[in-house]
Amino acid sequence: MGLTNKREAHLKRMPIIESKVTTSKNGRFLIHRTIITHIMPTDYYRAVLANSIKVTEEELTDEDISKIIKEGREYLKEQAS
């Protein structure tokens, strides 16, 4: 059974993942190398780079961080429901 046109188009948009496992020259270590290749149109990158959003850094207190984490947990619970 072959792939449907929709599935084939979906697979073409996915990144190419290559995995290679070798050992070091002395044989003591296992080397697992993963290469992820994602091909995007250059127009996409031009649009991203042209968007000049200003990012400012600000100090966060422990209270601010706790609040952000709490809000994130609540959001995840809502999504799971």
TALIN-V297816 format. One record per pair of residues at least 24 apart in sequence whose ideal C-beta (glycine too) atoms are under 10 Angstrom apart, sorted by the first residue. I is the first residue (numbers start at 1). J is the second residue. D is the distance in whole Angstrom. If there is no record, write none. Layout:
I,J,D + I,J,D
This chain:
12,39,9 + 13,38,9 + 13,39,9 + 13,40,10 + 14,38,9 + 15,39,8 + 15,40,10
